[in-house]
Amino acid sequence: MSNIENYSKVFKSALNLDNSKFSEEIKYNEVDEWDSIGHMTLISALEEEYKITFETDDIIDFSSFKKGIEILKKYKVEII
């Protein structure tokens, strides 16, 4: 499984999204599942998957699937 496939899998699983609600263009609060509680579930799942701890500013800035890829780069996680 590629990095992008794994990232997508963690994303969909944490937010309990099926393929019809998921796209790489997804943004915070665009779907009911990605609310504040879903956001923290997603952050926790990503921290566990990649063995990292997000800084508070990064948790707040994590506003979309694509922004998440940018933020993960800070933690030496390359999603391609």
Distance bins in CASP14 RR format, pairs under 12 A and 6 or more apart:
PFRMAT RR
TARGET T0000
AUTHOR 0000-0000-0000
RMODE 2
METHOD distances of the structure
MODEL  1
1 7 0 0 0 0 1 0 0 0 0 0 0
1 8 0 0 0 0 1 0 0 0 0 0 0
1 9 1 0 0 1 0 0 0 0 0 0 0
1 10 0 0 0 0 0 1 0 0 0 0 0
1 49 0 0 0 0 0 1 0 0 0 0 0
2 8 0 0 0 0 1 0 0 0 0 0 0
2 9 0 0 0 0 0 1 0 0 0 0 0
2 78 0 0 0 0 0 1 0 0 0 0 0
2 79 0 0 0 0 1 0 0 0 0 0 0
2 80 1 0 0 1 0 0 0 0 0 0 0
3 9 0 0 0 0 0 1 0 0 0 0 0
3 10 0 0 0 0 0 1 0 0 0 0 0
3 49 0 0 0 0 0 1 0 0 0 0 0
3 50 0 0 0 0 1 0 0 0 0 0 0
3 69 0 0 0 0 1 0 0 0 0 0 0
3 72 0 0 0 0 1 0 0 0 0 0 0
3 73 0 0 0 0 0 1 0 0 0 0 0
3 77 1 0 0 1 0 0 0 0 0 0 0
3 78 1 0 0 1 0 0 0 0 0 0 0
3 79 1 0 1 0 0 0 0 0 0 0 0
3 80 1 0 1 0 0 0 0 0 0 0 0
4 10 0 0 0 0 0 1 0 0 0 0 0
4 11 0 0 0 0 0 1 0 0 0 0 0
4 24 0 0 0 0 1 0 0 0 0 0 0
4 65 0 0 0 0 0 1 0 0 0 0 0
4 66 0 0 0 0 0 1 0 0 0 0 0
4 68 0 0 0 0 0 1 0 0 0 0 0
4 69 0 0 0 0 1 0 0 0 0 0 0
4 72 0 0 0 0 0 1 0 0 0 0 0
4 77 0 0 0 0 0 1 0 0 0 0 0
4 78 0 0 0 0 1 0 0 0 0 0 0
4 79 1 0 1 0 0 0 0 0 0 0 0
4 80 1 0 0 1 0 0 0 0 0 0 0
5 11 0 0 0 0 0 1 0 0 0 0 0
5 12 0 0 0 0 0 1 0 0 0 0 0
5 24 0 0 0 0 0 1 0 0 0 0 0
5 79 0 0 0 0 1 0 0 0 0 0 0
5 80 0 0 0 0 0 1 0 0 0 0 0
6 12 0 0 0 0 0 1 0 0 0 0 0
6 13 0 0 0 0 0 1 0 0 0 0 0
6 45 0 0 0 0 0 1 0 0 0 0 0
6 46 0 0 0 0 0 1 0 0 0 0 0
6 49 1 0 0 1 0 0 0 0 0 0 0
6 50 0 0 0 0 1 0 0 0 0 0 0
6 72 0 0 0 0 0 1 0 0 0 0 0
6 77 0 0 0 0 0 1 0 0 0 0 0
6 78 0 0 0 0 0 1 0 0 0 0 0
6 79 0 0 0 0 1 0 0 0 0 0 0
6 80 0 0 0 0 0 1 0 0 0 0 0
7 13 0 0 0 0 0 1 0 0 0 0 0
7 14 0 0 0 0 0 1 0 0 0 0 0
7 22 0 0 0 0 0 1 0 0 0 0 0
7 24 0 0 0 0 1 0 0 0 0 0 0
7 42 0 0 0 0 0 1 0 0 0 0 0
7 45 0 0 0 0 0 1 0 0 0 0 0
7 46 0 0 0 0 1 0 0 0 0 0 0
7 49 0 0 0 0 1 0 0 0 0 0 0
7 50 0 0 0 0 1 0 0 0 0 0 0
7 65 0 0 0 0 1 0 0 0 0 0 0
7 66 0 0 0 0 0 1 0 0 0 0 0
7 68 0 0 0 0 1 0 0 0 0 0 0
7 69 1 0 0 1 0 0 0 0 0 0 0
7 71 0 0 0 0 0 1 0 0 0 0 0
7 72 1 0 0 1 0 0 0 0 0 0 0
7 73 0 0 0 0 0 1 0 0 0 0 0
7 77 0 0 0 0 1 0 0 0 0 0 0
7 78 0 0 0 0 0 1 0 0 0 0 0
7 79 1 0 1 0 0 0 0 0 0 0 0
7 80 0 0 0 0 1 0 0 0 0 0 0
8 14 0 0 0 0 0 1 0 0 0 0 0
8 15 0 0 0 0 0 1 0 0 0 0 0
8 17 0 0 0 0 1 0 0 0 0 0 0
8 19 0 0 0 0 1 0 0 0 0 0 0
8 22 1 0 0 1 0 0 0 0 0 0 0
8 23 0 0 0 0 1 0 0 0 0 0 0
8 24 1 0 0 1 0 0 0 0 0 0 0
8 26 0 0 0 0 0 1 0 0 0 0 0
8 46 0 0 0 0 0 1 0 0 0 0 0
8 49 0 0 0 0 0 1 0 0 0 0 0
8 65 1 0 0 1 0 0 0 0 0 0 0
8 66 0 0 0 0 0 1 0 0 0 0 0
8 68 0 0 0 0 0 1 0 0 0 0 0
8 69 0 0 0 0 0 1 0 0 0 0 0
8 79 0 0 0 0 1 0 0 0 0 0 0
9 15 0 0 0 0 0 1 0 0 0 0 0
9 17 0 0 0 0 0 1 0 0 0 0 0
9 19 0 0 0 0 0 1 0 0 0 0 0
9 22 0 0 0 0 0 1 0 0 0 0 0
9 45 0 0 0 0 1 0 0 0 0 0 0
9 46 0 0 0 0 0 1 0 0 0 0 0
9 49 0 0 0 0 1 0 0 0 0 0 0
9 79 0 0 0 0 0 1 0 0 0 0 0
10 17 0 0 0 0 0 1 0 0 0 0 0
10 22 0 0 0 0 0 1 0 0 0 0 0
10 41 0 0 0 0 0 1 0 0 0 0 0
10 42 1 0 0 1 0 0 0 0 0 0 0
10 43 0 0 0 0 0 1 0 0 0 0 0
10 44 0 0 0 0 0 1 0 0 0 0 0
10 45 1 0 1 0 0 0 0 0 0 0 0
10 46 1 0 0 1 0 0 0 0 0 0 0
10 47 0 0 0 0 0 1 0 0 0 0 0
10 48 0 0 0 0 1 0 0 0 0 0 0
10 49 1 0 1 0 0 0 0 0 0 0 0
10 50 0 0 0 0 1 0 0 0 0 0 0
10 65 0 0 0 0 0 1 0 0 0 0 0
10 68 0 0 0 0 0 1 0 0 0 0 0
10 72 0 0 0 0 0 1 0 0 0 0 0
10 77 0 0 0 0 0 1 0 0 0 0 0
10 79 0 0 0 0 0 1 0 0 0 0 0
11 17 1 0 0 1 0 0 0 0 0 0 0
11 19 0 0 0 0 0 1 0 0 0 0 0
11 21 0 0 0 0 0 1 0 0 0 0 0
11 22 1 0 0 1 0 0 0 0 0 0 0
11 23 0 0 0 0 0 1 0 0 0 0 0
11 24 0 0 0 0 1 0 0 0 0 0 0
11 26 1 0 0 1 0 0 0 0 0 0 0
11 28 0 0 0 0 0 1 0 0 0 0 0
11 31 0 0 0 0 0 1 0 0 0 0 0
11 33 0 0 0 0 0 1 0 0 0 0 0
11 34 0 0 0 0 1 0 0 0 0 0 0
11 38 0 0 0 0 0 1 0 0 0 0 0
11 39 0 0 0 0 0 1 0 0 0 0 0
11 41 0 0 0 0 0 1 0 0 0 0 0
11 42 1 0 0 1 0 0 0 0 0 0 0
11 43 0 0 0 0 0 1 0 0 0 0 0
11 45 0 0 0 0 1 0 0 0 0 0 0
11 46 0 0 0 0 1 0 0 0 0 0 0
11 49 0 0 0 0 0 1 0 0 0 0 0
11 62 0 0 0 0 0 1 0 0 0 0 0
11 64 0 0 0 0 0 1 0 0 0 0 0
11 65 1 0 0 1 0 0 0 0 0 0 0
11 66 0 0 0 0 0 1 0 0 0 0 0
11 68 0 0 0 0 1 0 0 0 0 0 0
11 69 0 0 0 0 0 1 0 0 0 0 0
11 72 0 0 0 0 0 1 0 0 0 0 0
11 79 0 0 0 0 0 1 0 0 0 0 0
12 18 1 0 0 1 0 0 0 0 0 0 0
12 19 1 0 0 1 0 0 0 0 0 0 0
12 20 0 0 0 0 0 1 0 0 0 0 0
12 21 0 0 0 0 1 0 0 0 0 0 0
12 22 1 0 1 0 0 0 0 0 0 0 0
12 23 0 0 0 0 0 1 0 0 0 0 0
12 24 0 0 0 0 0 1 0 0 0 0 0
12 26 0 0 0 0 1 0 0 0 0 0 0
12 31 0 0 0 0 0 1 0 0 0 0 0
12 33 0 0 0 0 1 0 0 0 0 0 0
12 34 0 0 0 0 0 1 0 0 0 0 0
12 41 0 0 0 0 0 1 0 0 0 0 0
12 42 0 0 0 0 1 0 0 0 0 0 0
12 45 0 0 0 0 0 1 0 0 0 0 0
12 65 0 0 0 0 0 1 0 0 0 0 0
13 22 0 0 0 0 0 1 0 0 0 0 0
13 33 0 0 0 0 0 1 0 0 0 0 0
13 38 0 0 0 0 0 1 0 0 0 0 0
13 41 0 0 0 0 1 0 0 0 0 0 0
13 42 0 0 0 0 1 0 0 0 0 0 0
13 44 0 0 0 0 0 1 0 0 0 0 0
13 45 1 0 0 1 0 0 0 0 0 0 0
13 46 0 0 0 0 0 1 0 0 0 0 0
13 48 0 0 0 0 0 1 0 0 0 0 0
13 49 0 0 0 0 1 0 0 0 0 0 0
14 22 0 0 0 0 0 1 0 0 0 0 0
14 33 0 0 0 0 1 0 0 0 0 0 0
14 34 0 0 0 0 1 0 0 0 0 0 0
14 37 0 0 0 0 0 1 0 0 0 0 0
14 38 1 0 0 1 0 0 0 0 0 0 0
14 39 0 0 0 0 1 0 0 0 0 0 0
14 40 0 0 0 0 1 0 0 0 0 0 0
14 41 1 0 1 0 0 0 0 0 0 0 0
14 42 1 0 1 0 0 0 0 0 0 0 0
14 43 0 0 0 0 1 0 0 0 0 0 0
14 44 1 0 0 1 0 0 0 0 0 0 0
14 45 1 1 0 0 0 0 0 0 0 0 0
14 46 1 0 0 1 0 0 0 0 0 0 0
14 47 0 0 0 0 0 1 0 0 0 0 0
14 48 0 0 0 0 1 0 0 0 0 0 0
14 49 0 0 0 0 1 0 0 0 0 0 0
14 62 0 0 0 0 0 1 0 0 0 0 0
14 65 0 0 0 0 0 1 0 0 0 0 0
15 21 0 0 0 0 1 0 0 0 0 0 0
15 22 0 0 0 0 1 0 0 0 0 0 0
15 26 0 0 0 0 1 0 0 0 0 0 0
15 28 0 0 0 0 0 1 0 0 0 0 0
15 29 0 0 0 0 0 1 0 0 0 0 0
15 30 0 0 0 0 0 1 0 0 0 0 0
15 31 1 0 0 1 0 0 0 0 0 0 0
15 32 0 0 0 0 1 0 0 0 0 0 0
15 33 1 0 1 0 0 0 0 0 0 0 0
15 34 1 0 1 0 0 0 0 0 0 0 0
15 35 0 0 0 0 1 0 0 0 0 0 0
15 37 0 0 0 0 0 1 0 0 0 0 0
15 38 1 0 1 0 0 0 0 0 0 0 0
15 39 0 0 0 0 1 0 0 0 0 0 0
15 40 0 0 0 0 0 1 0 0 0 0 0
15 41 1 0 0 1 0 0 0 0 0 0 0
15 42 1 0 1 0 0 0 0 0 0 0 0
15 43 0 0 0 0 0 1 0 0 0 0 0
15 44 0 0 0 0 0 1 0 0 0 0 0
15 45 0 0 0 0 1 0 0 0 0 0 0
15 46 0 0 0 0 0 1 0 0 0 0 0
15 65 0 0 0 0 0 1 0 0 0 0 0
16 22 0 0 0 0 0 1 0 0 0 0 0
16 31 0 0 0 0 0 1 0 0 0 0 0
16 32 0 0 0 0 0 1 0 0 0 0 0
16 33 1 0 1 0 0 0 0 0 0 0 0
16 34 0 0 0 0 1 0 0 0 0 0 0
16 35 0 0 0 0 0 1 0 0 0 0 0
16 37 0 0 0 0 0 1 0 0 0 0 0
16 38 0 0 0 0 1 0 0 0 0 0 0
16 41 0 0 0 0 1 0 0 0 0 0 0
16 42 0 0 0 0 0 1 0 0 0 0 0
16 45 0 0 0 0 0 1 0 0 0 0 0
17 23 0 0 0 0 1 0 0 0 0 0 0
17 26 1 0 0 1 0 0 0 0 0 0 0
17 30 0 0 0 0 0 1 0 0 0 0 0
17 31 1 0 0 1 0 0 0 0 0 0 0
17 32 0 0 0 0 0 1 0 0 0 0 0
17 33 1 0 1 0 0 0 0 0 0 0 0
17 34 0 0 0 0 1 0 0 0 0 0 0
17 38 0 0 0 0 0 1 0 0 0 0 0
17 41 0 0 0 0 0 1 0 0 0 0 0
17 42 0 0 0 0 0 1 0 0 0 0 0
17 65 0 0 0 0 0 1 0 0 0 0 0
18 31 0 0 0 0 0 1 0 0 0 0 0
18 33 0 0 0 0 1 0 0 0 0 0 0
19 26 0 0 0 0 0 1 0 0 0 0 0
20 26 0 0 0 0 0 1 0 0 0 0 0
20 31 0 0 0 0 0 1 0 0 0 0 0
21 30 0 0 0 0 1 0 0 0 0 0 0
21 31 1 0 1 0 0 0 0 0 0 0 0
21 32 0 0 0 0 1 0 0 0 0 0 0
21 33 1 0 0 1 0 0 0 0 0 0 0
21 34 0 0 0 0 1 0 0 0 0 0 0
22 30 0 0 0 0 0 1 0 0 0 0 0
22 31 0 0 0 0 1 0 0 0 0 0 0
22 33 0 0 0 0 1 0 0 0 0 0 0
22 34 0 0 0 0 0 1 0 0 0 0 0
22 65 0 0 0 0 1 0 0 0 0 0 0
23 30 0 0 0 0 1 0 0 0 0 0 0
23 31 0 0 0 0 0 1 0 0 0 0 0
23 64 0 0 0 0 0 1 0 0 0 0 0
23 65 1 0 0 1 0 0 0 0 0 0 0
23 66 0 0 0 0 0 1 0 0 0 0 0
24 64 0 0 0 0 1 0 0 0 0 0 0
24 65 1 0 1 0 0 0 0 0 0 0 0
24 66 1 0 0 1 0 0 0 0 0 0 0
24 67 0 0 0 0 0 1 0 0 0 0 0
24 68 0 0 0 0 0 1 0 0 0 0 0
24 69 0 0 0 0 1 0 0 0 0 0 0
24 79 0 0 0 0 0 1 0 0 0 0 0
25 31 0 0 0 0 0 1 0 0 0 0 0
25 64 1 0 0 1 0 0 0 0 0 0 0
25 65 1 0 0 1 0 0 0 0 0 0 0
25 66 1 0 0 1 0 0 0 0 0 0 0
25 67 0 0 0 0 0 1 0 0 0 0 0
26 33 0 0 0 0 1 0 0 0 0 0 0
26 34 1 0 0 1 0 0 0 0 0 0 0
26 42 0 0 0 0 0 1 0 0 0 0 0
26 62 0 0 0 0 0 1 0 0 0 0 0
26 63 0 0 0 0 0 1 0 0 0 0 0
26 64 1 0 0 1 0 0 0 0 0 0 0
26 65 1 0 1 0 0 0 0 0 0 0 0
26 66 0 0 0 0 1 0 0 0 0 0 0
26 67 0 0 0 0 0 1 0 0 0 0 0
26 68 0 0 0 0 0 1 0 0 0 0 0
27 34 1 0 0 1 0 0 0 0 0 0 0
27 39 0 0 0 0 0 1 0 0 0 0 0
27 62 0 0 0 0 0 1 0 0 0 0 0
27 63 1 0 0 1 0 0 0 0 0 0 0
27 64 1 0 1 0 0 0 0 0 0 0 0
27 65 1 0 0 1 0 0 0 0 0 0 0
27 66 0 0 0 0 1 0 0 0 0 0 0
27 67 0 0 0 0 1 0 0 0 0 0 0
27 68 0 0 0 0 0 1 0 0 0 0 0
28 34 1 0 1 0 0 0 0 0 0 0 0
28 35 0 0 0 0 1 0 0 0 0 0 0
28 36 0 0 0 0 1 0 0 0 0 0 0
28 38 0 0 0 0 1 0 0 0 0 0 0
28 39 1 0 0 1 0 0 0 0 0 0 0
28 40 0 0 0 0 0 1 0 0 0 0 0
28 42 0 0 0 0 1 0 0 0 0 0 0
28 43 0 0 0 0 0 1 0 0 0 0 0
28 59 0 0 0 0 0 1 0 0 0 0 0
28 60 0 0 0 0 0 1 0 0 0 0 0
28 61 0 0 0 0 0 1 0 0 0 0 0
28 62 1 0 0 1 0 0 0 0 0 0 0
28 63 1 0 1 0 0 0 0 0 0 0 0
28 64 1 0 0 1 0 0 0 0 0 0 0
28 65 0 0 0 0 1 0 0 0 0 0 0
28 66 0 0 0 0 0 1 0 0 0 0 0
28 67 0 0 0 0 1 0 0 0 0 0 0
28 68 0 0 0 0 0 1 0 0 0 0 0
29 35 1 0 0 1 0 0 0 0 0 0 0
29 36 0 0 0 0 1 0 0 0 0 0 0
29 37 0 0 0 0 0 1 0 0 0 0 0
29 38 0 0 0 0 0 1 0 0 0 0 0
29 39 0 0 0 0 1 0 0 0 0 0 0
29 63 0 0 0 0 1 0 0 0 0 0 0
29 64 0 0 0 0 0 1 0 0 0 0 0
30 63 0 0 0 0 0 1 0 0 0 0 0
30 64 0 0 0 0 1 0 0 0 0 0 0
30 65 0 0 0 0 0 1 0 0 0 0 0
31 38 0 0 0 0 0 1 0 0 0 0 0
31 39 0 0 0 0 0 1 0 0 0 0 0
31 42 0 0 0 0 0 1 0 0 0 0 0
31 64 0 0 0 0 0 1 0 0 0 0 0
31 65 0 0 0 0 0 1 0 0 0 0 0
32 38 0 0 0 0 1 0 0 0 0 0 0
33 39 0 0 0 0 1 0 0 0 0 0 0
33 41 0 0 0 0 1 0 0 0 0 0 0
33 42 0 0 0 0 1 0 0 0 0 0 0
34 40 0 0 0 0 0 1 0 0 0 0 0
34 41 0 0 0 0 1 0 0 0 0 0 0
34 42 1 0 0 1 0 0 0 0 0 0 0
34 43 0 0 0 0 0 1 0 0 0 0 0
34 62 0 0 0 0 0 1 0 0 0 0 0
34 63 0 0 0 0 1 0 0 0 0 0 0
34 64 0 0 0 0 1 0 0 0 0 0 0
34 65 0 0 0 0 1 0 0 0 0 0 0
35 41 0 0 0 0 1 0 0 0 0 0 0
35 42 0 0 0 0 0 1 0 0 0 0 0
36 42 0 0 0 0 0 1 0 0 0 0 0
36 43 0 0 0 0 0 1 0 0 0 0 0
36 59 0 0 0 0 0 1 0 0 0 0 0
36 60 0 0 0 0 0 1 0 0 0 0 0
37 43 0 0 0 0 0 1 0 0 0 0 0
37 44 0 0 0 0 0 1 0 0 0 0 0
38 44 0 0 0 0 1 0 0 0 0 0 0
38 45 0 0 0 0 1 0 0 0 0 0 0
38 46 0 0 0 0 0 1 0 0 0 0 0
38 59 0 0 0 0 0 1 0 0 0 0 0
38 62 0 0 0 0 0 1 0 0 0 0 0
39 45 0 0 0 0 0 1 0 0 0 0 0
39 46 0 0 0 0 0 1 0 0 0 0 0
39 54 0 0 0 0 0 1 0 0 0 0 0
39 59 1 0 0 1 0 0 0 0 0 0 0
39 60 0 0 0 0 1 0 0 0 0 0 0
39 61 0 0 0 0 0 1 0 0 0 0 0
39 62 1 0 0 1 0 0 0 0 0 0 0
39 63 0 0 0 0 1 0 0 0 0 0 0
39 64 0 0 0 0 0 1 0 0 0 0 0
39 68 0 0 0 0 0 1 0 0 0 0 0
40 46 0 0 0 0 0 1 0 0 0 0 0
40 47 0 0 0 0 0 1 0 0 0 0 0
40 54 0 0 0 0 0 1 0 0 0 0 0
40 56 0 0 0 0 0 1 0 0 0 0 0
40 59 0 0 0 0 1 0 0 0 0 0 0
40 60 0 0 0 0 0 1 0 0 0 0 0
40 62 0 0 0 0 0 1 0 0 0 0 0
41 47 0 0 0 0 0 1 0 0 0 0 0
41 48 0 0 0 0 0 1 0 0 0 0 0
42 48 0 0 0 0 0 1 0 0 0 0 0
42 49 0 0 0 0 0 1 0 0 0 0 0
42 54 0 0 0 0 0 1 0 0 0 0 0
42 59 0 0 0 0 1 0 0 0 0 0 0
42 62 1 0 0 1 0 0 0 0 0 0 0
42 63 0 0 0 0 0 1 0 0 0 0 0
42 64 0 0 0 0 0 1 0 0 0 0 0
42 65 0 0 0 0 0 1 0 0 0 0 0
42 68 0 0 0 0 1 0 0 0 0 0 0
42 71 0 0 0 0 0 1 0 0 0 0 0
43 49 0 0 0 0 0 1 0 0 0 0 0
43 50 0 0 0 0 0 1 0 0 0 0 0
43 52 0 0 0 0 0 1 0 0 0 0 0
43 53 0 0 0 0 1 0 0 0 0 0 0
43 54 1 0 1 0 0 0 0 0 0 0 0
43 55 0 0 0 0 0 1 0 0 0 0 0
43 56 0 0 0 0 0 1 0 0 0 0 0
43 58 0 0 0 0 1 0 0 0 0 0 0
43 59 1 0 1 0 0 0 0 0 0 0 0
43 60 0 0 0 0 0 1 0 0 0 0 0
43 61 0 0 0 0 0 1 0 0 0 0 0
43 62 1 0 0 1 0 0 0 0 0 0 0
43 68 0 0 0 0 0 1 0 0 0 0 0
43 71 0 0 0 0 0 1 0 0 0 0 0
43 72 0 0 0 0 0 1 0 0 0 0 0
44 50 0 0 0 0 0 1 0 0 0 0 0
44 52 0 0 0 0 0 1 0 0 0 0 0
44 53 0 0 0 0 0 1 0 0 0 0 0
44 54 0 0 0 0 1 0 0 0 0 0 0
44 59 0 0 0 0 0 1 0 0 0 0 0
44 62 0 0 0 0 0 1 0 0 0 0 0
45 52 0 0 0 0 0 1 0 0 0 0 0
45 54 0 0 0 0 0 1 0 0 0 0 0
45 62 0 0 0 0 0 1 0 0 0 0 0
46 52 1 0 0 1 0 0 0 0 0 0 0
46 53 0 0 0 0 0 1 0 0 0 0 0
46 54 1 0 0 1 0 0 0 0 0 0 0
46 58 0 0 0 0 0 1 0 0 0 0 0
46 59 0 0 0 0 0 1 0 0 0 0 0
46 62 0 0 0 0 1 0 0 0 0 0 0
46 65 0 0 0 0 0 1 0 0 0 0 0
46 68 0 0 0 0 1 0 0 0 0 0 0
46 69 0 0 0 0 0 1 0 0 0 0 0
46 71 0 0 0 0 1 0 0 0 0 0 0
46 72 1 0 0 1 0 0 0 0 0 0 0
46 75 0 0 0 0 1 0 0 0 0 0 0
46 77 0 0 0 0 1 0 0 0 0 0 0
46 79 0 0 0 0 0 1 0 0 0 0 0
47 53 1 0 1 0 0 0 0 0 0 0 0
47 54 1 0 0 1 0 0 0 0 0 0 0
47 55 0 0 0 0 0 1 0 0 0 0 0
47 58 0 0 0 0 0 1 0 0 0 0 0
47 59 0 0 0 0 1 0 0 0 0 0 0
47 62 0 0 0 0 0 1 0 0 0 0 0
47 71 0 0 0 0 0 1 0 0 0 0 0
47 72 0 0 0 0 0 1 0 0 0 0 0
47 75 0 0 0 0 1 0 0 0 0 0 0
47 77 0 0 0 0 0 1 0 0 0 0 0
48 54 0 0 0 0 0 1 0 0 0 0 0
49 72 0 0 0 0 0 1 0 0 0 0 0
49 75 0 0 0 0 0 1 0 0 0 0 0
49 77 0 0 0 0 1 0 0 0 0 0 0
49 79 0 0 0 0 0 1 0 0 0 0 0
50 68 0 0 0 0 0 1 0 0 0 0 0
50 69 0 0 0 0 0 1 0 0 0 0 0
50 71 0 0 0 0 0 1 0 0 0 0 0
50 72 1 0 0 1 0 0 0 0 0 0 0
50 73 0 0 0 0 0 1 0 0 0 0 0
50 74 0 0 0 0 0 1 0 0 0 0 0
50 75 1 0 0 1 0 0 0 0 0 0 0
50 76 0 0 0 0 1 0 0 0 0 0 0
50 77 1 0 1 0 0 0 0 0 0 0 0
50 78 0 0 0 0 0 1 0 0 0 0 0
50 79 0 0 0 0 1 0 0 0 0 0 0
51 72 0 0 0 0 0 1 0 0 0 0 0
51 75 0 0 0 0 1 0 0 0 0 0 0
51 76 0 0 0 0 0 1 0 0 0 0 0
51 77 0 0 0 0 1 0 0 0 0 0 0
52 58 0 0 0 0 1 0 0 0 0 0 0
52 59 0 0 0 0 0 1 0 0 0 0 0
52 68 0 0 0 0 0 1 0 0 0 0 0
52 71 0 0 0 0 1 0 0 0 0 0 0
52 72 1 0 0 1 0 0 0 0 0 0 0
52 73 0 0 0 0 0 1 0 0 0 0 0
52 74 0 0 0 0 1 0 0 0 0 0 0
52 75 1 0 1 0 0 0 0 0 0 0 0
52 76 0 0 0 0 1 0 0 0 0 0 0
52 77 1 0 0 1 0 0 0 0 0 0 0
53 59 0 0 0 0 0 1 0 0 0 0 0
53 74 0 0 0 0 0 1 0 0 0 0 0
53 75 0 0 0 0 1 0 0 0 0 0 0
54 60 0 0 0 0 1 0 0 0 0 0 0
54 61 0 0 0 0 1 0 0 0 0 0 0
54 62 1 0 0 1 0 0 0 0 0 0 0
54 68 0 0 0 0 1 0 0 0 0 0 0
54 71 1 0 0 1 0 0 0 0 0 0 0
54 72 0 0 0 0 1 0 0 0 0 0 0
54 74 0 0 0 0 1 0 0 0 0 0 0
54 75 1 0 0 1 0 0 0 0 0 0 0
54 77 0 0 0 0 0 1 0 0 0 0 0
55 61 0 0 0 0 1 0 0 0 0 0 0
55 62 0 0 0 0 0 1 0 0 0 0 0
55 71 0 0 0 0 1 0 0 0 0 0 0
55 74 0 0 0 0 1 0 0 0 0 0 0
55 75 0 0 0 0 1 0 0 0 0 0 0
56 62 0 0 0 0 0 1 0 0 0 0 0
57 71 0 0 0 0 1 0 0 0 0 0 0
57 74 0 0 0 0 0 1 0 0 0 0 0
58 67 0 0 0 0 1 0 0 0 0 0 0
58 68 0 0 0 0 1 0 0 0 0 0 0
58 70 0 0 0 0 1 0 0 0 0 0 0
58 71 1 0 1 0 0 0 0 0 0 0 0
58 72 0 0 0 0 1 0 0 0 0 0 0
58 73 0 0 0 0 0 1 0 0 0 0 0
58 74 1 0 0 1 0 0 0 0 0 0 0
58 75 0 0 0 0 1 0 0 0 0 0 0
58 77 0 0 0 0 0 1 0 0 0 0 0
59 67 0 0 0 0 0 1 0 0 0 0 0
59 68 0 0 0 0 0 1 0 0 0 0 0
59 71 0 0 0 0 1 0 0 0 0 0 0
60 67 0 0 0 0 0 1 0 0 0 0 0
60 71 0 0 0 0 0 1 0 0 0 0 0
61 67 1 0 0 1 0 0 0 0 0 0 0
61 68 0 0 0 0 1 0 0 0 0 0 0
61 70 0 0 0 0 1 0 0 0 0 0 0
61 71 1 0 0 1 0 0 0 0 0 0 0
61 72 0 0 0 0 0 1 0 0 0 0 0
61 74 0 0 0 0 0 1 0 0 0 0 0
62 68 1 0 1 0 0 0 0 0 0 0 0
62 69 0 0 0 0 0 1 0 0 0 0 0
62 70 0 0 0 0 1 0 0 0 0 0 0
62 71 1 0 1 0 0 0 0 0 0 0 0
62 72 0 0 0 0 1 0 0 0 0 0 0
62 74 0 0 0 0 0 1 0 0 0 0 0
62 75 0 0 0 0 0 1 0 0 0 0 0
63 70 0 0 0 0 0 1 0 0 0 0 0
63 71 0 0 0 0 1 0 0 0 0 0 0
64 70 0 0 0 0 1 0 0 0 0 0 0
64 71 0 0 0 0 0 1 0 0 0 0 0
65 71 0 0 0 0 0 1 0 0 0 0 0
65 72 0 0 0 0 0 1 0 0 0 0 0
65 79 0 0 0 0 1 0 0 0 0 0 0
66 72 0 0 0 0 0 1 0 0 0 0 0
66 73 0 0 0 0 0 1 0 0 0 0 0
66 79 0 0 0 0 1 0 0 0 0 0 0
67 73 0 0 0 0 0 1 0 0 0 0 0
67 74 0 0 0 0 0 1 0 0 0 0 0
67 79 0 0 0 0 0 1 0 0 0 0 0
68 74 0 0 0 0 1 0 0 0 0 0 0
68 75 0 0 0 0 0 1 0 0 0 0 0
68 77 0 0 0 0 1 0 0 0 0 0 0
68 79 0 0 0 0 1 0 0 0 0 0 0
69 75 0 0 0 0 0 1 0 0 0 0 0
69 77 0 0 0 0 1 0 0 0 0 0 0
69 78 0 0 0 0 1 0 0 0 0 0 0
69 79 1 0 1 0 0 0 0 0 0 0 0
69 80 0 0 0 0 1 0 0 0 0 0 0
70 77 0 0 0 0 0 1 0 0 0 0 0
70 78 0 0 0 0 0 1 0 0 0 0 0
70 79 0 0 0 0 1 0 0 0 0 0 0
71 77 0 0 0 0 1 0 0 0 0 0 0
71 79 0 0 0 0 0 1 0 0 0 0 0
72 78 1 0 0 1 0 0 0 0 0 0 0
72 79 1 0 1 0 0 0 0 0 0 0 0
72 80 0 0 0 0 0 1 0 0 0 0 0
73 79 1 0 0 1 0 0 0 0 0 0 0
73 80 0 0 0 0 0 1 0 0 0 0 0
END
